[in-house]
């Protein structure tokens, strides 16, 4: 993931991991970002989703046989990837430069990559865990700014599918204050 991961990037990475786990032999998976998470609601989201994200400088990418980029494109990383070439690139941001990946799916008309990942999971008939439905719901909700940005019909459909199956009242773990808000209130 590029930058400080937001719910859409994290949910999309979780979805790709679940998809690969179900359709291939996946010996392990490491979630990596170029920057630490800085926004408190994103920190709480990642904690609630129980995702461990390492920083790019802490990981030797050459040790992995499959590199995937979600919610970004190779050129976003500048020299950070060096001579590492991702095999999978999934994004919804406009493509502005030329790059190559074995599987590239860039859907600029979608408001969130979580929508694309919901479609992939449904097409593969993967049994989606409740936590992943929850992550995808918040991914769509956050990247479309509660549907105040341009969205597609697919975003709305994926949102309602995830909404019906998500844990919408999930509280971040280890809440300290008794007047803390739920994750849904934060996002």
C-alpha positions as CSV (number, residue, x, y, z in Angstrom):
1,X,0.0,0.0,0.0
2,X,1.2,3.4,-0.8
3,X,1.3,6.2,1.8
4,X,-0.5,6.0,5.1
5,X,-3.1,3.3,4.5
6,X,-6.7,4.3,4.7
7,X,-9.7,1.9,5.2
8,X,-10.1,1.4,1.4
9,X,-6.5,0.3,1.0
10,X,-6.5,-1.9,4.1
11,X,-9.9,-3.5,3.2
12,X,-8.7,-4.2,-0.3
13,X,-5.5,-5.8,0.9
14,X,-7.5,-7.9,3.3
15,X,-9.8,-9.0,0.5
16,X,-6.9,-9.9,-1.9
17,X,-5.4,-11.9,0.9
18,X,-8.7,-13.8,1.5
19,X,-9.1,-14.4,-2.2
20,X,-5.6,-15.7,-2.7
21,X,-5.9,-17.9,0.5
22,X,-9.0,-19.5,-0.9
23,X,-7.9,-20.1,-4.5
24,X,-4.2,-20.7,-4.3
25,X,-1.6,-22.2,-1.9
26,X,-0.5,-19.1,0.0
27,X,2.2,-19.8,2.5
28,X,2.1,-16.4,4.1
29,X,1.2,-12.8,3.6
30,X,2.7,-9.5,4.8
31,X,0.8,-6.3,4.6
32,X,3.2,-3.4,3.8
33,X,2.8,0.4,3.5
34,X,5.3,3.1,2.6
35,X,4.3,5.3,5.6
36,X,2.9,4.7,9.1
37,X,-0.8,5.3,9.7
38,X,-1.3,8.8,11.1
39,X,-5.0,9.5,11.2
40,X,-6.5,8.3,14.5
41,X,-9.6,6.8,12.9
42,X,-7.5,4.8,10.5
43,X,-5.3,3.6,13.4
44,X,-8.5,2.5,15.2
45,X,-9.8,0.8,12.1
46,X,-6.7,-1.2,11.6
47,X,-6.7,-2.2,15.2
48,X,-10.4,-3.3,15.0
49,X,-9.7,-5.3,11.9
50,X,-6.7,-6.9,13.6
51,X,-4.3,-6.2,10.7
52,X,-0.5,-5.9,11.2
53,X,1.0,-3.5,8.7
54,X,4.8,-3.3,8.3
55,X,6.7,-0.4,6.8
56,X,8.3,-0.9,3.4
57,X,11.8,-0.2,4.8
58,X,11.4,-3.1,7.3
59,X,10.6,-5.7,4.6
60,X,12.8,-7.4,1.9
61,X,10.4,-7.5,-1.0
62,X,12.8,-9.7,-3.0
63,X,12.0,-12.5,-0.4
64,X,8.4,-12.7,-1.7
65,X,7.4,-14.5,-4.9
66,X,4.2,-12.5,-5.3
67,X,4.0,-8.7,-4.9
68,X,0.6,-7.0,-5.2
69,X,-0.2,-3.3,-5.1
70,X,-3.7,-2.3,-4.0
71,X,-5.2,1.2,-4.1
72,X,-2.1,2.5,-5.9
73,X,0.1,2.0,-8.9
74,X,3.8,1.2,-9.3
75,X,4.8,4.7,-10.3
76,X,3.3,6.1,-7.1
77,X,6.2,4.5,-5.2
78,X,9.0,6.3,-7.1
79,X,12.3,4.6,-6.3
80,X,10.9,2.8,-3.2
81,X,10.3,-0.4,-5.2
82,X,13.7,-0.2,-6.9
83,X,13.8,-3.3,-9.2
84,X,10.9,-5.1,-7.7
85,X,8.0,-5.5,-10.2
86,X,4.5,-6.2,-8.8
87,X,2.6,-9.1,-10.4
88,X,-0.8,-7.7,-9.4
89,X,-1.9,-4.0,-9.4
90,X,-5.5,-3.2,-8.4
91,X,-6.6,0.4,-8.2
92,X,-9.4,2.9,-8.9
93,X,-7.3,6.0,-9.3
94,X,-6.6,7.4,-12.8
95,X,-3.6,5.8,-14.6
96,X,-1.3,8.6,-15.6
97,X,1.9,6.7,-16.6
98,X,2.9,3.5,-18.3
99,X,3.9,0.4,-16.2
100,X,3.4,-3.3,-16.5
101,X,1.9,-6.1,-14.2
102,X,0.8,-9.6,-15.0
103,X,-2.7,-8.7,-13.6
104,X,-3.7,-5.1,-13.7
105,X,-7.3,-3.9,-13.0
106,X,-7.7,-0.1,-12.8
107,X,-11.3,1.0,-12.6
108,X,-11.3,4.8,-12.6
109,X,-15.1,5.0,-12.6
110,X,-15.4,3.3,-9.2
111,X,-15.4,5.4,-6.1
112,X,-13.6,2.7,-4.0
113,X,-11.3,-0.2,-4.6
114,X,-13.2,-2.0,-1.9
115,X,-16.1,-2.2,-4.5
116,X,-13.8,-4.0,-7.0
117,X,-12.6,-6.4,-4.3
118,X,-16.2,-7.2,-3.3
119,X,-16.9,-8.1,-6.9
120,X,-13.8,-10.3,-7.1
121,X,-14.8,-12.1,-3.9
122,X,-18.4,-12.6,-5.1
123,X,-17.3,-13.8,-8.5
124,X,-14.9,-16.4,-6.9
125,X,-17.7,-17.5,-4.6
126,X,-15.5,-17.0,-1.6
127,X,-17.1,-17.3,1.8
128,X,-16.5,-13.8,3.2
129,X,-15.8,-13.5,6.9
130,X,-17.8,-10.9,8.8
131,X,-14.7,-8.9,9.6
132,X,-13.9,-8.6,5.9
133,X,-17.5,-7.5,5.1
134,X,-17.0,-4.9,7.8
135,X,-13.7,-3.7,6.4
136,X,-15.1,-3.5,2.9
137,X,-18.1,-1.5,4.1
138,X,-15.8,1.0,5.8
139,X,-13.5,1.1,2.8
140,X,-16.3,2.1,0.5
141,X,-17.8,4.5,3.1
142,X,-14.5,6.3,3.6
143,X,-13.3,6.5,0.0
144,X,-16.6,7.8,-1.3
145,X,-16.8,10.2,1.7
146,X,-20.2,8.8,2.6
147,X,-21.2,9.0,-1.1
148,X,-20.5,12.7,-1.3
149,X,-17.9,12.1,-4.0
150,X,-18.6,10.6,-7.4
151,X,-19.7,7.0,-7.1
152,X,-20.8,4.3,-9.4
153,X,-23.8,2.1,-9.3
154,X,-21.4,-0.7,-8.4
155,X,-20.2,1.2,-5.3
156,X,-23.8,1.5,-4.1
157,X,-24.5,-2.2,-4.7
158,X,-21.3,-3.3,-3.0
159,X,-22.0,-0.9,-0.1
160,X,-25.4,-2.4,0.5
161,X,-24.2,-6.0,0.2
162,X,-21.4,-5.4,2.8
163,X,-23.8,-3.3,4.9
164,X,-26.2,-6.2,5.3
165,X,-23.4,-8.6,6.4
166,X,-21.0,-6.3,8.3
167,X,-20.6,-5.7,12.0
168,X,-21.7,-2.1,11.9
169,X,-21.4,-1.6,15.7
170,X,-17.8,-2.9,16.0
171,X,-15.9,-1.1,18.7
172,X,-12.1,-0.7,18.5
173,X,-10.4,-3.0,21.0
174,X,-8.7,-1.6,24.1
175,X,-10.9,1.4,24.3
176,X,-9.7,3.4,27.3
177,X,-12.3,6.1,27.6
178,X,-15.9,5.3,28.6
179,X,-17.2,8.1,26.3
180,X,-15.3,6.8,23.3
181,X,-17.2,6.6,20.0
182,X,-17.7,3.4,18.1
183,X,-15.8,2.8,14.9
184,X,-18.8,3.6,12.8
185,X,-19.1,7.0,14.5
186,X,-15.4,7.8,14.0
187,X,-15.6,6.9,10.3
